[in-house]
Amino acid sequence: MKTRIFSLSAVLLCLFLLSGCVIVKENLSFDPGGISKAQRIEVAGASDGQLLGTLDTEEDIDAFVESVFIETWKLSELPAGLEREGAFTLYQQGAVRPGGGEPKVHKICTLYSYKDAAYLTITTAVGAIDITFSIQQSAADYLHSLLQ
């Protein structure tokens, strides 16, 4: 009985923790809801982790979501030899609890872009699950422009 309860709890916990970055099985595409719900996106160089900027206004985040064409991403294998160029870490404010004071800001996931390649890897905040996508060249160019 304890094994069943533990197994069920583990499965429910995993589902809850991964709800920020969801894969939709029907068409194997990334759910744009996870990114569009972000309240802050930190832009950093992948090699040194140096913070290059922050997108924290609704307009900036909407522009980010529109410019990366999430609905066109396709699950893909990451080609060998690619070098990470940038890291885009997404944060969302937690729920307000009655009498609990200020809600905490939680890391949702990190998107990694690659030099001279139209690929993107998403690493979930919990469990460090990596999911790689091929993306449009214009989306890769937009991500590259944020790193300048």
C-alpha positions, 0 to 999 in steps of 0.5 A, spaced: 500 500 500 505 504 501 508 503 495 502 505 491 501 511 495 509 513 494 508 511 486 502 515 485 505 521 489 511 521 485 507 521 478 503 527 481 509 531 483 512 530 476 506 532 473 505 538 477 513 540 476 513 540 469 506 544 468 510 550 466 513 547 460 509 542 457 509 538 450 503 536 447 503 529 444 498 530 438 502 534 434 509 534 438 510 541 439 511 546 445 505 549 449 506 556 448 502 558 454 508 556 458 513 561 455 507 567 454 506 566 462 513 568 464 513 575 467 521 576 466 526 573 462 533 574 463 538 574 457 545 571 458 551 569 454 551 561 455 559 561 455 560 566 461 553 566 464 553 574 464 547 577 464 546 581 458 539 584 459 532 583 462 525 582 458 520 584 464 514 588 461 508 585 458 510 588 451 517 585 451 515 578 453 509 579 448 514 581 442 519 575 445 513 570 444 511 573 437 518 573 434 520 566 436 514 563 432 513 557 438 507 554 434 512 552 428 518 549 433 519 541 431 522 536 436 529 535 433 535 531 435 541 536 437 546 536 431 553 534 434 558 540 435 553 546 436 556 551 441 551 554 446 550 562 444 545 564 449 541 562 455 534 565 456 531 564 463 524 565 464 521 566 471 514 567 473 511 569 480 508 564 484 501 564 487 499 569 492 497 565 499 492 568 504 496 572 509 503 569 506 506 576 504 509 577 497 509 571 493 516 568 490 518 568 483 520 561 480 524 559 475 520 556 469 525 553 464 531 556 460 532 556 453 538 555 450 540 558 443 546 556 439 551 559 434 550 559 427 544 554 428 536 554 428 536 550 434 533 551 441 534 547 447 529 547 453 531 545 460 526 545 465 527 548 472 526 542 476 528 535 474 533 538 468 529 535 463 532 537 456 528 538 450 531 540 443 527 543 437 529 546 430 526 553 429 525 558 424 532 561 422 528 568 423 527 566 430 534 564 431 536 571 428 532 574 433 535 570 439 542 572 436 540 579 436 538 579 444 545 577 445 548 583 442 
